[in-house]
Amino acid sequence: MEKIQKHSRIIRILGQIFFWATIASAIVLPVVIMLISSPNANITVSETGFDLQSMGTGSRVILSLIIVLTALVTAYGVYHFFKLFGLYEKGIIFAKENVQHISAIGKALILWFFAEILIDLGKIAISEFAKSTTEFNLDLRSLLIGATIFLIARVMDEGRKLREEQELTV
């Protein structure tokens, strides 16, 4: 159990760092995108390489919303991830709170699926500023993995309930 707690502490700390970095990016990047206007600044964003200097305010708002949506969904999942490992660090393995965090991680992945749809639609809306082709891409992996994790959380909850009942009958 000591090894689980030690490793969980490391994972929790890394998760917290990633969580706060994600929150910071949700705040800083949209501000930077809205403020960049210098024609001499050759700045591009993401793998599609959006040309920020050519974008109007509406397109910048859409790009900022894409970044914020991505960061919020990611932060939601990472928050529950590091909270789960915080419980493991304390030696709490099969508690109701664990099930809630695992369930929330599954929900975050399902939310990510829908966020990806909105992100792709946003990218298409501002694709005239992209330096490469932007197209709609429906990827079911996050939906399937999220649904699987959500189902695993339900199974764990049933196991937890059975264990609690068994402890009461002894």
Backbone as a printed PyTorch tensor [residue, N CA C, xyz], in Angstrom:
tensor([[[  0.8160,  -1.1900,   0.0000],
         [  0.0000,   0.0000,   0.0000],
         [  0.8640,   1.2610,   0.0000]],

        [[  2.0260,   1.1690,   0.6180],
         [  2.9240,   2.3170,   0.6980],
         [  3.3940,   2.7560,  -0.6860]],

        [[  3.6670,   1.7940,  -1.5780],
         [  4.0900,   2.1240,  -2.9380],
         [  2.9670,   2.8160,  -3.7040]],

        [[  1.7510,   2.3350,  -3.5250],
         [  0.6050,   2.9470,  -4.1860],
         [  0.4790,   4.4000,  -3.7340]],

        [[  0.6230,   4.6270,  -2.4460],
         [  0.4960,   5.9750,  -1.9120],
         [  1.6140,   6.8860,  -2.4330]],

        [[  2.8270,   6.3590,  -2.4960],
         [  3.9680,   7.1500,  -2.9660],
         [  3.7890,   7.5340,  -4.4380]],

        [[  3.4520,   6.5680,  -5.2700],
         [  3.2550,   6.8310,  -6.6910],
         [  2.0370,   7.7270,  -6.9190]],

        [[  1.0120,   7.5300,  -6.1230],
         [ -0.1870,   8.3570,  -6.2470],
         [  0.1150,   9.8100,  -5.9300]],

        [[  0.9960,  10.0230,  -4.9640],
         [  1.3830,  11.3970,  -4.6170],
         [  2.0620,  12.0700,  -5.8070]],

        [[  2.9650,  11.3810,  -6.4580],
         [  3.6720,  11.9320,  -7.6190],
         [  2.6780,  12.2480,  -8.7410]],

        [[  1.7840,  11.3050,  -9.0070],
         [  0.7930,  11.4990, -10.0730],
         [ -0.1560,  12.6470,  -9.7150]],

        [[ -0.5410,  12.7360,  -8.4500],
         [ -1.4260,  13.8190,  -8.0130],
         [ -0.7600,  15.1740,  -8.2220]],

        [[  0.5110,  15.2820,  -7.8310],
         [  1.2360,  16.5440,  -7.9760],
         [  1.3660,  16.9200,  -9.4520]],

        [[  1.7220,  15.9550, -10.2920],
         [  1.8080,  16.2270, -11.7300],
         [  0.4470,  16.6410, -12.2860]],

        [[ -0.6110,  15.9820, -11.8220],
         [ -1.9660,  16.3360, -12.2450],
         [ -2.3360,  17.7510, -11.8410]],

        [[ -1.9570,  18.1330, -10.6170],
         [ -2.2420,  19.4990, -10.1570],
         [ -1.4860,  20.5360, -11.0000]],

        [[ -0.2390,  20.2490, -11.3130],
         [  0.5510,  21.1590, -12.1470],
         [ -0.1070,  21.3040, -13.5160]],

        [[ -0.4960,  20.1800, -14.1030],
         [ -1.1400,  20.2100, -15.4180],
         [ -2.4730,  20.9520, -15.3480]],

        [[ -3.2320,  20.7410, -14.2630],
         [ -4.5140,  21.4210, -14.0800],
         [ -4.3200,  22.9350, -14.0760]],

        [[ -3.3890,  23.4300, -13.2620],
         [ -3.1800,  24.8670, -13.1660],
         [ -2.5870,  25.4400, -14.4450]],

        [[ -1.7640,  24.6660, -15.1320],
         [ -1.2310,  25.1200, -16.4230],
         [ -2.3600,  25.2350, -17.4480]],

        [[ -3.2880,  24.3120, -17.3950],
         [ -4.4330,  24.3490, -18.2980],
         [ -5.3120,  25.5640, -18.0100]],

        [[ -5.5640,  25.8260, -16.7350],
         [ -6.3550,  26.9940, -16.3570],
         [ -5.6370,  28.2780, -16.8100]],

        [[ -4.3330,  28.3360, -16.5970],
         [ -3.5600,  29.5130, -17.0180],
         [ -3.6440,  29.7090, -18.5280]],

        [[ -3.5640,  28.6150, -19.2870],
         [ -3.6460,  28.7380, -20.7430],
         [ -5.0210,  29.2130, -21.1840]],

        [[ -6.0670,  28.8280, -20.4390],
         [ -7.4270,  29.2660, -20.7710],
         [ -7.5870,  30.7610, -20.5470]],

        [[ -6.7590,  31.3290, -19.6790],
         [ -6.8320,  32.7630, -19.3970],
         [ -5.8710,  33.5430, -20.2960]],

        [[ -4.6310,  33.0810, -20.3840],
         [ -3.5820,  33.8340, -21.0690],
         [ -3.7260,  33.7880, -22.5950]],

        [[ -3.9410,  32.6160, -23.1670],
         [ -3.9610,  32.5020, -24.6300],
         [ -5.0470,  33.3440, -25.2860]],

        [[ -6.2940,  33.3190, -24.7950],
         [ -7.2970,  34.1910, -25.4270],
         [ -6.9380,  35.6780, -25.3470]],

        [[ -6.3510,  36.0820, -24.2310],
         [ -5.9270,  37.4830, -24.1000],
         [ -4.8530,  37.8000, -25.1300]],

        [[ -3.8780,  36.9160, -25.2770],
         [ -2.8090,  37.1170, -26.2600],
         [ -3.3940,  37.1740, -27.6690]],

        [[ -4.3030,  36.2610, -27.9690],
         [ -4.9220,  36.2230, -29.3030],
         [ -5.6660,  37.5220, -29.5960]],

        [[ -6.3600,  38.0270, -28.6070],
         [ -7.1250,  39.2580, -28.8180],
         [ -6.2180,  40.4810, -28.9320]],

        [[ -5.0470,  40.4480, -28.3070],
         [ -4.1680,  41.6170, -28.3010],
         [ -3.1780,  41.6610, -29.4570]],

        [[ -2.8880,  40.5150, -30.0730],
         [ -1.8920,  40.4910, -31.1510],
         [ -2.4810,  41.1790, -32.3800]],

        [[ -1.8350,  42.2120, -32.7950],
         [ -2.3010,  42.8990, -34.0010],
         [ -1.1450,  43.4170, -34.8560]],

        [[  0.0500,  43.2830, -34.3620],
         [  1.2060,  43.7950, -35.0870],
         [  1.4340,  42.9930, -36.3650]],

        [[  1.5000,  43.6610, -37.5120],
         [  1.7380,  42.9390, -38.7700],
         [  3.1400,  42.3370, -38.8420]],

        [[  4.0550,  42.8060, -38.0000],
         [  5.4230,  42.2760, -37.9940],
         [  5.5530,  41.0120, -37.1430]],

        [[  4.5730,  40.7700, -36.2630],
         [  4.6210,  39.5870, -35.4000],
         [  4.1360,  38.3920, -36.2040]],

        [[  5.0240,  37.4780, -36.4960],
         [  4.6740,  36.3000, -37.2800],
         [  4.3250,  35.1660, -36.3170]],

        [[  3.0990,  35.1710, -35.8190],
         [  2.6870,  34.2110, -34.7950],
         [  1.5810,  33.3330, -35.3430]],

        [[  1.7320,  32.0250, -35.1460],
         [  0.6950,  31.0780, -35.5480],
         [  0.2890,  30.2670, -34.3290]],

        [[ -0.9050,  29.7070, -34.3790],
         [ -1.4400,  28.9490, -33.2520],
         [ -1.8480,  27.5650, -33.7180]],

        [[ -1.4910,  26.5530, -32.9640],
         [ -1.8770,  25.1470, -33.1360],
         [ -1.2980,  24.5230, -34.3920]],

        [[ -1.6370,  23.2490, -34.5890],
         [ -1.0950,  22.5010, -35.7220],
         [ -1.6120,  23.0230, -37.0570]],

        [[ -2.7360,  23.7130, -37.0650],
         [ -3.2550,  24.2580, -38.3200],
         [ -2.6030,  25.5790, -38.6570]],

        [[ -1.9050,  26.1930, -37.7050],
         [ -1.1560,  27.4090, -37.9670],
         [ -2.0270,  28.5740, -38.3910]],

        [[ -2.8830,  29.0550, -37.5170],
         [ -3.7380,  30.1910, -37.8570],
         [ -2.9120,  31.4680, -37.9150]],

        [[ -3.1270,  32.2530, -38.9560],
         [ -2.4520,  33.5210, -39.1370],
         [ -3.2210,  34.5810, -38.3440]],

        [[ -2.7340,  34.8960, -37.1510],
         [ -3.4640,  35.7870, -36.2460],
         [ -3.5250,  37.2230, -36.7550]],

        [[ -2.4970,  37.6610, -37.4550],
         [ -2.4870,  39.0400, -37.9070],
         [ -3.5910,  39.3230, -38.9250]],

        [[ -3.9930,  38.3240, -39.6780],
         [ -5.0170,  38.4970, -40.7080],
         [ -6.4340,  38.3670, -40.1550]],

        [[ -6.5670,  37.8660, -38.9480],
         [ -7.8960,  37.5990, -38.3910],
         [ -8.5850,  38.8660, -37.9140]],

        [[ -9.8840,  38.8910, -38.1490],
         [-10.7040,  39.9520, -37.5870],
         [-11.0880,  39.5930, -36.1640]],

        [[-11.7920,  40.4960, -35.5140],
         [-12.1830,  40.2850, -34.1170],
         [-13.0840,  39.0630, -33.9590]],

        [[-14.0320,  38.8740, -34.8570],
         [-14.9460,  37.7290, -34.7700],
         [-14.2070,  36.4000, -34.8220]],

        [[-13.2570,  36.2960, -35.7350],
         [-12.4740,  35.0630, -35.8540],
         [-11.5970,  34.8480, -34.6300]],

        [[-11.0610,  35.9230, -34.0940],
         [-10.2470,  35.8110, -32.8820],
         [-11.0940,  35.3580, -31.6950]],

        [[-12.3110,  35.8470, -31.6310],
         [-13.2210,  35.4230, -30.5570],
         [-13.5140,  33.9310, -30.6960]],

        [[-13.7780,  33.4740, -31.9180],
         [-14.0440,  32.0450, -32.1420],
         [-12.8330,  31.2200, -31.7350]],

        [[-11.6320,  31.6310, -32.1500],
         [-10.4180,  30.9060, -31.7870],
         [-10.2200,  30.9130, -30.2710]],

        [[-10.4890,  32.0450, -29.6330],
         [-10.3770,  32.1290, -28.1690],
         [-11.3620,  31.1960, -27.4910]],

        [[-12.5860,  31.1340, -28.0020],
         [-13.5970,  30.2320, -27.4350],
         [-13.1960,  28.7640, -27.6010]],

        [[-12.5860,  28.4550, -28.7350],
         [-12.0870,  27.0880, -28.9520],
         [-11.0490,  26.7460, -27.8790]],

        [[-10.1440,  27.6650, -27.6280],
         [ -9.0960,  27.4290, -26.6320],
         [ -9.6940,  27.2900, -25.2360]],

        [[-10.6200,  28.1630, -24.8940],
         [-11.2410,  28.1080, -23.5700],
         [-12.0360,  26.8140, -23.4060]],

        [[-12.8090,  26.4310, -24.4190],
         [-13.5830,  25.1880, -24.3490],
         [-12.6620,  23.9870, -24.1550]],

        [[-11.5970,  23.9350, -24.9380],
         [-10.6250,  22.8530, -24.8200],
         [-10.0280,  22.8140, -23.4140]],

        [[ -9.6430,  23.9740, -22.9160],
         [ -9.0210,  24.0350, -21.5880],
         [ -9.9910,  23.6560, -20.4860]],

        [[-11.2350,  24.0960, -20.5730],
         [-12.2030,  23.7880, -19.5200],
         [-12.5370,  22.3000, -19.4510]],

        [[-12.7340,  21.6930, -20.6060],
         [-13.0250,  20.2480, -20.6120],
         [-11.8150,  19.4700, -20.1020]],

        [[-10.6320,  19.8700, -20.5390],
         [ -9.4100,  19.2200, -20.0700],
         [ -9.2450,  19.4120, -18.5640]],

        [[ -9.4420,  20.6410, -18.0890],
         [ -9.2960,  20.9260, -16.6600],
         [-10.2950,  20.1220, -15.8280]],

        [[-11.5150,  19.9740, -16.3190],
         [-12.5320,  19.1860, -15.6100],
         [-12.0570,  17.7450, -15.4110]],

        [[-11.5600,  17.1430, -16.4860],
         [-11.0680,  15.7680, -16.3910],
         [ -9.8360,  15.6430, -15.5150]],

        [[ -8.8860,  16.5570, -15.6870],
         [ -7.6420,  16.5130, -14.9160],
         [ -7.9100,  16.7750, -13.4380]],

        [[ -8.8540,  17.6620, -13.1340],
         [ -9.2110,  17.9340, -11.7390],
         [ -9.6540,  16.6470, -11.0400]],

        [[-10.5470,  15.9160, -11.6760],
         [-11.0360,  14.6760, -11.0630],
         [ -9.9500,  13.6050, -11.0470]],

        [[ -9.0550,  13.6420, -12.0200],
         [ -7.9310,  12.7130, -12.0600],
         [ -7.0250,  12.9240, -10.8550]],

        [[ -6.6170,  14.1800, -10.6000],
         [ -5.7060,  14.3910,  -9.4760],
         [ -6.4170,  14.2420,  -8.1380]],

        [[ -7.7230,  14.5060,  -8.0920],
         [ -8.4700,  14.2620,  -6.8570],
         [ -8.5320,  12.7570,  -6.5620]],

        [[ -8.7280,  11.9520,  -7.5920],
         [ -8.7530,  10.4990,  -7.4400],
         [ -7.4190,  10.0040,  -6.8860]],

        [[ -6.3230,  10.5030,  -7.4430],
         [ -5.0160,  10.0680,  -6.9610],
         [ -4.6930,  10.6470,  -5.5900]],

        [[ -5.3160,  11.7480,  -5.2410],
         [ -5.2040,  12.2640,  -3.8730],
         [ -5.8370,  11.3050,  -2.8790]],

        [[ -6.9580,  10.7040,  -3.2670],
         [ -7.5930,   9.6970,  -2.4080],
         [ -6.7150,   8.4520,  -2.3040]],

        [[ -6.1450,   8.0290,  -3.4320],
         [ -5.2450,   6.8750,  -3.4050],
         [ -4.0430,   7.1610,  -2.5120]],

        [[ -3.5510,   8.3920,  -2.5690],
         [ -2.4160,   8.7890,  -1.7410],
         [ -2.7440,   8.6490,  -0.2570]],

        [[ -3.9840,   8.9060,   0.0990],
         [ -4.4340,   8.7900,   1.4950],
         [ -4.7780,   7.3450,   1.8740]],

        [[ -4.6660,   6.4320,   0.9140],
         [ -4.9880,   5.0330,   1.1890],
         [ -6.4600,   4.7100,   1.0000]],

        [[ -7.2150,   5.6310,   0.4540],
         [ -8.6420,   5.4200,   0.1980],
         [ -8.7660,   4.8880,  -1.2300]],

        [[ -9.1070,   3.6100,  -1.3460],
         [ -9.1050,   2.9670,  -2.6580],
         [-10.5230,   2.6920,  -3.1680]],

        [[-11.3930,   2.1410,  -2.3490],
         [-12.7260,   1.7480,  -2.7910],
         [-13.8090,   2.5060,  -2.0340]],

        [[-13.7970,   3.8240,  -2.1650],
         [-14.7910,   4.6500,  -1.4890],
         [-15.7350,   5.2570,  -2.5270]],

        [[-16.8270,   5.7860,  -2.0230],
         [-17.8070,   6.4150,  -2.8940],
         [-17.1820,   7.5790,  -3.6700]],

        [[-16.2840,   8.3240,  -3.0190],
         [-15.6320,   9.4540,  -3.6690],
         [-14.7810,   9.0040,  -4.8630]],

        [[-14.1330,   7.8540,  -4.7360],
         [-13.3390,   7.3120,  -5.8460],
         [-14.2320,   7.0740,  -7.0610]],

        [[-15.3770,   6.4550,  -6.7950],
         [-16.3210,   6.1540,  -7.8750],
         [-16.7900,   7.4480,  -8.5270]],

        [[-17.0550,   8.4640,  -7.7290],
         [-17.5040,   9.7440,  -8.2700],
         [-16.4400,  10.3750,  -9.1670]],

        [[-15.1810,  10.2970,  -8.7480],
         [-14.1070,  10.8790,  -9.5650],
         [-13.8840,  10.0710, -10.8460]],

        [[-13.9350,   8.7620, -10.7490],
         [-13.7750,   7.9240, -11.9460],
         [-14.9180,   8.1950, -12.9190]],

        [[-16.1180,   8.2980, -12.3910],
         [-17.2870,   8.6100, -13.2030],
         [-17.1220,   9.9680, -13.8860]],

        [[-16.6180,  10.9440, -13.1560],
         [-16.4110,  12.2820, -13.7240],
         [-15.3480,  12.2690, -14.8180]],

        [[-14.3260,  11.4320, -14.6690],
         [-13.3090,  11.3050, -15.7210],
         [-13.9460,  10.7440, -16.9870]],

        [[-14.8130,   9.7480, -16.8230],
         [-15.5540,   9.2120, -17.9670],
         [-16.4250,  10.2810, -18.6110]],

        [[-17.1110,  11.0720, -17.7890],
         [-17.9410,  12.1670, -18.3110],
         [-17.0850,  13.1930, -19.0500]],

        [[-15.8970,  13.4630, -18.5270],
         [-15.0020,  14.4290, -19.1800],
         [-14.6180,  13.9490, -20.5770]],

        [[-14.3630,  12.6610, -20.7110],
         [-14.0150,  12.1340, -22.0360],
         [-15.2090,  12.1880, -22.9860]],

        [[-16.4020,  11.9410, -22.4630],
         [-17.6080,  12.0620, -23.2820],
         [-17.8080,  13.5310, -23.6850]],

        [[-17.6040,  14.4440, -22.7370],
         [-17.6760,  15.8740, -23.0480],
         [-16.6410,  16.2550, -24.0970]],

        [[-15.4580,  15.6440, -24.0080],
         [-14.4020,  15.9330, -24.9740],
         [-14.8570,  15.5870, -26.3920]],

        [[-15.5900,  14.4890, -26.5490],
         [-16.1100,  14.1040, -27.8570],
         [-16.9620,  15.2370, -28.4360]],

        [[-17.8880,  15.7560, -27.6100],
         [-18.7620,  16.8300, -28.0850],
         [-17.9900,  18.1440, -28.2580]],

        [[-17.0080,  18.3750, -27.4100],
         [-16.1690,  19.5670, -27.5550],
         [-15.3910,  19.5120, -28.8610]],

        [[-14.9180,  18.3230, -29.2350],
         [-14.1870,  18.1790, -30.4950],
         [-15.0600,  18.5570, -31.6860]],

        [[-16.3290,  18.2070, -31.6170],
         [-17.2480,  18.5880, -32.7050],
         [-17.3320,  20.1090, -32.7980]],

        [[-17.5240,  20.7580, -31.6400],
         [-17.6000,  22.2220, -31.6290],
         [-16.2820,  22.8550, -32.0600]],

        [[-15.1830,  22.2560, -31.6520],
         [-13.8600,  22.7610, -32.0360],
         [-13.6820,  22.6800, -33.5460]],

        [[-14.0360,  21.5290, -34.1320],
         [-13.9080,  21.3720, -35.5820],
         [-14.8050,  22.3610, -36.3280]],

        [[-16.0200,  22.5660, -35.8210],
         [-16.9140,  23.5430, -36.4580],
         [-16.3290,  24.9480, -36.3620]],

        [[-15.7410,  25.2690, -35.2110],
         [-15.1000,  26.5740, -35.0520],
         [-13.9110,  26.7430, -35.9790]],

        [[-13.1210,  25.6840, -36.1130],
         [-11.9650,  25.7540, -37.0110],
         [-12.4080,  25.9450, -38.4530]],

        [[-13.4850,  25.2730, -38.8450],
         [-13.9990,  25.4310, -40.2070],
         [-14.4760,  26.8710, -40.4120]],

        [[-15.1050,  27.4410, -39.3770],
         [-15.6110,  28.8110, -39.4810],
         [-14.4920,  29.8170, -39.7120]],

        [[-13.3130,  29.5350, -39.1800],
         [-12.1960,  30.4770, -39.3550],
         [-11.0940,  29.8990, -40.2410]],

        [[-11.4410,  28.8830, -41.0460],
         [-10.4260,  28.1860, -41.8480],
         [ -9.7820,  29.0690, -42.9020]],

        [[-10.4020,  30.1780, -43.2510],
         [ -9.7820,  31.0700, -44.2370],
         [ -8.4630,  31.6340, -43.7230]],

        [[ -8.2520,  31.5730, -42.3910],
         [ -7.0270,  32.0910, -41.7950],
         [ -6.0230,  30.9830, -41.4780]],

        [[ -6.3860,  29.7370, -41.8010],
         [ -5.5050,  28.6090, -41.5200],
         [ -4.4980,  28.4590, -42.6480]],

        [[ -3.2800,  28.0970, -42.2850],
         [ -2.2330,  27.9150, -43.2930],
         [ -2.2470,  26.5100, -43.8830]],

        [[ -3.1100,  25.6430, -43.3420],
         [ -3.2950,  24.3120, -43.9110],
         [ -4.7930,  24.0240, -43.9270]],

        [[ -5.1830,  22.9570, -44.5820],
         [ -6.5960,  22.6240, -44.7130],
         [ -7.1980,  22.2400, -43.3650]],

        [[ -8.3620,  22.7910, -43.0790],
         [ -9.0880,  22.4620, -41.8630],
         [-10.3630,  21.7400, -42.2780]],

        [[-10.5610,  20.5520, -41.7400],
         [-11.7500,  19.7810, -42.1070],
         [-12.3750,  19.1620, -40.8730]],

        [[-13.6200,  18.7480, -41.0380],
         [-14.3520,  18.1340, -39.9390],
         [-13.9010,  16.6850, -39.7940]],

        [[-13.5750,  16.2850, -38.5690],
         [-13.0750,  14.9450, -38.3170],
         [-13.7840,  14.3830, -37.0900]],

        [[-14.6390,  13.3940, -37.2930],
         [-15.3830,  12.7940, -36.1850],
         [-14.6020,  11.5930, -35.6510]],

        [[-14.0840,  11.7330, -34.4370],
         [-13.2930,  10.6880, -33.8000],
         [-14.0730,  10.1470, -32.6050]],

        [[-14.4300,   8.8880, -32.6560],
         [-15.2730,   8.2860, -31.6190],
         [-14.4890,   7.7490, -30.4240]],

        [[-13.1630,   7.8100, -30.4650],
         [-12.3680,   7.2130, -29.3930],
         [-12.6870,   7.7690, -28.0130]],

        [[-12.7360,   9.0900, -27.8840],
         [-12.9930,   9.6610, -26.5570],
         [-14.3860,   9.3100, -26.0660]],

        [[-15.3560,   9.2200, -26.9720],
         [-16.7130,   8.8310, -26.5940],
         [-16.7350,   7.3890, -26.0820]],

        [[-16.0760,   6.4950, -26.8070],
         [-16.0520,   5.0790, -26.4120],
         [-15.2560,   4.8580, -25.1250]],

        [[-14.1110,   5.4940, -25.0030],
         [-13.3020,   5.3520, -23.7920],
         [-14.0320,   5.9630, -22.6060]],

        [[-14.6430,   7.1280, -22.8040],
         [-15.4040,   7.7680, -21.7320],
         [-16.5710,   6.9140, -21.2670]],

        [[-17.3040,   6.3450, -22.2230],
         [-18.4300,   5.4750, -21.8660],
         [-17.9340,   4.2330, -21.1230]],

        [[-16.7950,   3.6860, -21.5450],
         [-16.2180,   2.5170, -20.8730],
         [-15.8100,   2.8520, -19.4430]],

        [[-15.1380,   3.9830, -19.2550],
         [-14.7240,   4.3970, -17.9080],
         [-15.9460,   4.6590, -17.0360]],

        [[-16.9590,   5.2750, -17.6170],
         [-18.2040,   5.5390, -16.8870],
         [-18.8350,   4.2180, -16.4420]],

        [[-18.8400,   3.2160, -17.3160],
         [-19.3800,   1.8930, -16.9850],
         [-18.5330,   1.2130, -15.9030]],

        [[-17.2250,   1.3320, -16.0010],
         [-16.3320,   0.7690, -14.9740],
         [-16.6260,   1.4040, -13.6240]],

        [[-16.8820,   2.7050, -13.6190],
         [-17.2200,   3.3920, -12.3660],
         [-18.5100,   2.8170, -11.7780]],

        [[-19.4900,   2.5250, -12.6180],
         [-20.7560,   1.9340, -12.1370],
         [-20.5070,   0.5410, -11.5470]],

        [[-19.6640,  -0.2460, -12.2080],
         [-19.3380,  -1.5840, -11.7030],
         [-18.6110,  -1.4680, -10.3690]],

        [[-17.6680,  -0.5290, -10.2750],
         [-16.9530,  -0.3220,  -9.0110],
         [-17.9000,   0.1110,  -7.9070]],

        [[-18.8880,   0.9190,  -8.2490],
         [-19.8530,   1.3710,  -7.2580],
         [-20.6820,   0.2010,  -6.7370]],

        [[-21.0690,  -0.6880,  -7.6290],
         [-21.8140,  -1.8800,  -7.2000],
         [-20.9470,  -2.7580,  -6.3000]],

        [[-19.6720,  -2.9210,  -6.6620],
         [-18.7460,  -3.6830,  -5.8290],
         [-18.5480,  -3.0410,  -4.4680]],

        [[-18.4710,  -1.7260,  -4.4480],
         [-18.3300,  -0.9880,  -3.1950],
         [-19.5600,  -1.1960,  -2.3120]],

        [[-20.7340,  -1.1510,  -2.9110],
         [-21.9800,  -1.3560,  -2.1550],
         [-22.0380,  -2.7730,  -1.5790]],

        [[-21.6450,  -3.7550,  -2.3830],
         [-21.6240,  -5.1420,  -1.9020],
         [-20.6510,  -5.2860,  -0.7410]],

        [[-19.4860,  -4.6570,  -0.8380],
         [-18.5020,  -4.7170,   0.2360],
         [-19.0460,  -4.0770,   1.5130]],

        [[-19.7160,  -2.9310,   1.3590],
         [-20.3080,  -2.2800,   2.5330],
         [-21.3780,  -3.1570,   3.1900]],

        [[-22.2040,  -3.7960,   2.3600],
         [-23.2250,  -4.6990,   2.8960],
         [-22.5940,  -5.8680,   3.6230]],

        [[-21.5200,  -6.4060,   3.0530],
         [-20.8250,  -7.5360,   3.6440],
         [-20.2030,  -7.1250,   4.9870]],

        [[-19.6430,  -5.9380,   5.0470],
         [-19.0520,  -5.4560,   6.3080],
         [-20.1040,  -5.2860,   7.3940]],

        [[-21.3200,  -4.9200,   6.9990],
         [-22.3950,  -4.7230,   7.9710],
         [-22.9360,  -6.0520,   8.5100]],

        [[-22.8410,  -7.1190,   7.6930],
         [-23.3860,  -8.4070,   8.1230],
         [-22.4090,  -9.2230,   8.9510]],

        [[-21.1740,  -8.8300,   8.9810],
         [-20.1710,  -9.5970,   9.7480],
         [-20.2730,  -9.3400,  11.1990]]])
